[in-house]
């Protein structure tokens, strides 16, 4: 199989999920063997290659940095490029964080699918393993296992102590449609996490138009009204446990599918498109990027 890049340039405008800052981003074709490279146009074109060695932070998203050039919430666009089979691309942005858009990778994937990708006539350099790699977080009981295989495949399980969300397992194997089954799945958080995250300076650009909010227990009208004032957004008056999401859930297991979206994006930081089996239990950005870093070490 050959390497592929984008056929055209695509522009997106929005706000960063955590910074709340307005940002304009563009996806552009790149030469063979470039990989994925972020470019901060507001910093004179400083480049940040999409590599695990450049991971700067994994607090609720994946942030890369090279020198003073930082790029936040990169996992969704990296997931879309990988899921749509793009080996090489430039990602320009004029601020510190990629736009959250609708909280998924759908808009990125749709424009790529509409035009197709461009064959660059150079063989793809798959990222392959010679031995099994396991990374763990003993405290959280989470783990990721990467196994040499003839073709890529993922099995991922989330397991939350929540009667609303709980445990879900999803798979993604050769022949499955990334565009249809993974790209539309939105990021999520629990209602009780919102205030602590705001106090940490996070989710300033988040609302129910770009995230699923999980309500674990009955909520008073007073509390939802207070949340509306704090967020400067309309939070519906929810009295019973369930999901707050614009238009409802897109899949019954949308939250697990979003974690699948995330791990595809984070493991792109191993330097190319993976060609190995991935098994993950309760994985997040820190564990995902640790696994990508281990792959880089073992190449």
C-alpha positions in Angstrom: 0.0 0.0 0.0 1.2 3.5 -0.8 1.2 6.7 1.2 -1.7 9.1 0.9 -2.2 12.8 1.5 -5.1 15.2 1.2 -6.4 16.3 -2.2 -7.3 19.8 -1.1 -7.0 22.3 1.7 -9.8 22.5 4.3 -10.5 25.3 6.8 -12.3 25.1 10.2 -13.2 27.8 12.7 -14.3 27.4 16.3 -13.2 27.6 19.9 -10.8 25.5 21.9 -12.5 23.1 24.3 -10.3 24.1 27.3 -9.0 27.5 26.5 -12.3 28.8 25.0 -10.1 30.8 22.5 -11.2 31.4 19.0 -9.1 29.6 16.4 -8.9 29.1 12.7 -7.3 25.8 11.5 -6.5 24.4 8.1 -5.6 20.9 6.9 -3.2 20.9 4.0 -1.5 18.3 1.7 2.1 17.4 2.6 4.9 15.6 0.8 5.5 11.9 1.2 7.3 10.9 4.4 6.3 14.1 6.2 3.9 12.5 8.7 1.5 14.8 10.5 3.0 18.2 11.4 1.2 21.0 13.3 2.2 24.6 12.3 1.5 27.6 14.6 0.9 30.4 12.0 0.6 33.0 14.8 4.1 32.1 15.9 5.8 32.6 12.6 5.2 29.1 11.3 6.8 27.1 14.2 6.4 23.4 13.6 5.3 20.7 16.1 5.6 17.1 14.6 2.9 14.7 15.9 5.2 12.5 17.9 4.9 11.1 21.4 8.3 12.6 22.3 6.6 16.0 21.9 3.7 15.3 24.4 3.6 18.2 26.9 0.4 17.5 28.8 -2.4 14.9 29.0 -4.8 16.7 31.4 -8.2 16.0 29.8 -6.7 16.2 26.3 -3.4 15.7 24.5 -1.2 18.7 24.1 2.1 18.8 22.1 4.9 21.3 22.4 8.2 22.1 20.8 9.9 25.0 22.5 7.3 27.8 22.9 5.0 26.4 20.3 2.2 24.4 21.9 -0.8 22.7 20.3 -3.7 21.5 22.4 -6.5 18.9 21.9 -4.8 17.3 18.9 -6.3 13.8 19.4 -9.5 14.4 17.3 -7.8 15.7 14.1 -5.1 13.0 14.4 -7.8 10.4 14.8 -9.6 11.6 11.7 -6.5 11.7 9.6 -5.5 8.2 10.7 -9.0 6.8 10.4 -9.3 8.2 6.9 -5.9 6.7 5.8 -3.9 10.0 5.6 -0.2 9.4 6.0 1.0 13.0 5.4 -0.6 16.4 6.2 0.1 19.8 7.6 -2.3 21.2 10.3 -2.1 24.9 10.6 -3.7 26.9 13.4 -3.5 30.4 14.7 -3.9 29.8 18.4 -2.9 27.3 21.1 -5.7 24.8 20.8 -7.5 23.0 17.9 -11.2 23.9 17.6 -13.5 21.5 19.4 -16.2 21.8 16.6 -19.0 19.4 17.6 -16.8 17.4 20.0 -16.1 14.6 17.6 -14.0 14.1 14.5 -16.9 14.0 12.1 -16.4 17.3 10.4 -12.7 16.5 9.6 -13.6 13.0 8.3 -16.4 14.2 6.2 -14.4 16.7 4.1 -11.7 14.1 3.6 -14.2 11.5 2.5 -15.9 14.0 0.1 -12.8 14.5 -2.0 -10.9 11.3 -1.3 -7.2 11.1 -0.7 -4.2 11.4 -3.1 -1.9 8.5 -3.8 1.7 9.7 -3.5 3.3 6.7 -5.2 5.6 5.9 -2.3 5.1 2.7 -0.1 3.5 3.3 3.3 5.8 2.9 6.3 3.5 1.0 8.6 4.4 1.2 12.3 4.8 -2.5 13.3 5.9 -4.3 16.4 8.5 -7.0 17.0 7.2 -7.8 20.5 4.2 -7.3 22.8 4.1 -4.0 24.7 2.0 -3.5 27.8 1.6 -0.3 29.8 -0.4 -0.1 33.0 -1.6 2.3 35.6 -1.8 0.1 38.7 -3.6 2.7 40.8 -6.5 3.1 38.3 -6.4 -0.6 37.2 -6.1 0.5 33.6 -3.9 -1.0 30.9 -3.1 -1.1 27.2 -1.7 -4.1 25.4 -0.1 -3.8 21.9 0.5 -7.0 20.0 2.2 -7.7 16.7 -0.4 -8.6 14.1 -0.9 -8.9 10.3 -3.4 -6.1 10.3 -4.6 -3.5 12.8 -7.5 -4.0 15.2 -8.8 -2.5 18.4 -10.8 -3.7 21.3 -11.5 -1.1 24.0 -13.4 -1.2 27.2 -14.6 1.7 29.5 -15.7 0.9 33.0 -17.0 3.7 35.1 -18.6 3.4 38.6 -21.8 4.9 37.2 -25.3 3.4 36.8 -25.8 5.6 33.8 -22.6 4.9 31.9 -21.0 1.8 33.5 -19.1 -0.7 31.4 -19.0 -0.7 27.5 -16.8 -2.6 25.1 -16.3 -1.6 21.4 -14.2 -3.0 18.6 -12.8 -1.6 15.4 -11.3 -4.0 12.8 -10.3 -3.9 9.1 -13.4 -3.3 7.0 -15.2 -1.2 9.6 -16.1 2.4 8.6 -14.3 5.0 10.6 -16.4 7.7 9.0 -19.7 6.1 10.0 -19.0 4.3 13.3 -16.2 6.3 15.1 -15.9 9.9 13.7 -19.3 11.1 14.9 -18.8 10.2 18.5 -18.5 13.1 20.9 -16.4 13.8 24.0 -18.1 13.4 27.3 -17.8 14.3 31.0 -19.8 13.9 34.2 -21.9 16.7 35.6 -20.1 16.6 38.9 -16.7 17.1 37.1 -17.7 20.5 35.5 -17.0 22.7 38.5 -13.6 21.2 39.4 -12.5 21.4 35.7 -13.6 25.1 35.5 -11.5 25.8 38.6 -8.5 24.2 36.9 -9.0 26.5 34.0 -10.4 23.8 31.7 -13.5 23.3 29.5 -14.0 27.1 29.0 -15.3 26.3 25.5 -17.4 23.4 26.4 -21.2 23.1 26.3 -23.9 20.5 25.4 -23.4 21.4 21.8 -19.9 19.9 21.7 -20.0 17.4 24.6 -22.1 14.7 26.2 -22.8 15.5 29.9 -23.6 12.5 32.1 -26.0 13.1 35.0 -25.4 10.4 37.6 -28.0 11.4 40.2 -31.1 13.6 40.4 -30.3 17.3 40.2 -32.2 20.2 41.7 -33.5 23.0 39.6 -31.5 25.4 41.8 -28.3 23.6 40.8 -29.0 23.5 37.1 -29.8 27.2 37.1 -26.6 27.9 39.0 -24.6 25.9 36.4 -26.3 28.0 33.7 -25.0 31.2 35.3 -21.5 29.9 35.8 -21.2 28.5 32.3 -23.0 31.4 30.7 -24.9 28.8 28.8 -28.4 27.3 29.0 -28.2 24.0 31.0 -31.6 22.3 30.9 -33.4 21.6 34.1 -32.6 17.9 34.6 -34.2 16.1 37.5 -33.3 12.5 36.7 -30.1 10.6 35.7 -29.3 10.4 32.1 -27.4 12.0 29.2 -27.4 15.7 28.2 -26.5 15.8 24.5 -27.6 17.9 21.6 -30.0 15.7 19.6 -29.5 12.8 22.0 -26.9 10.1 21.8 -25.7 9.2 18.3 -25.0 5.6 19.4 -26.0 3.7 22.6 -22.3 3.2 23.3 -21.2 6.7 22.0 -18.9 7.3 25.0 -16.9 4.1 24.5 -16.7 4.9 20.8 -15.3 8.3 21.6 -12.6 6.7 23.7 -11.9 4.5 20.6 -11.6 7.8 18.6 -9.2 9.1 21.2 -6.9 6.1 21.3 -6.7 6.1 17.5 -5.6 9.7 17.6 -3.2 9.4 20.5 -1.5 6.3 19.1 -0.8 8.1 15.8 1.9 9.8 17.9 3.9 6.6 17.5 5.0 8.2 14.2 2.8 6.6 11.6 -0.3 4.5 11.0 -0.2 1.5 13.4 -0.3 -2.1 12.0 -0.7 -4.0 15.2 -3.5 -5.1 17.6 -4.6 -2.8 20.4 -6.4 -3.9 23.5 -7.3 -1.3 26.1 -9.1 -1.2 29.5 -10.1 2.1 31.1 -7.5 3.9 29.0 -7.1 7.7 28.8 -4.7 10.2 27.2 -1.9 9.7 29.7 -1.9 5.9 29.2 -2.5 6.2 25.4 0.5 8.5 24.9 2.7 6.4 27.2 1.9 3.4 24.9 2.8 5.5 21.9 6.1 6.5 23.5 6.9 2.9 24.2 6.3 2.0 20.5 8.7 4.8 19.5 11.3 3.3 21.8 10.9 -0.1 20.4 11.0 0.7 16.7 
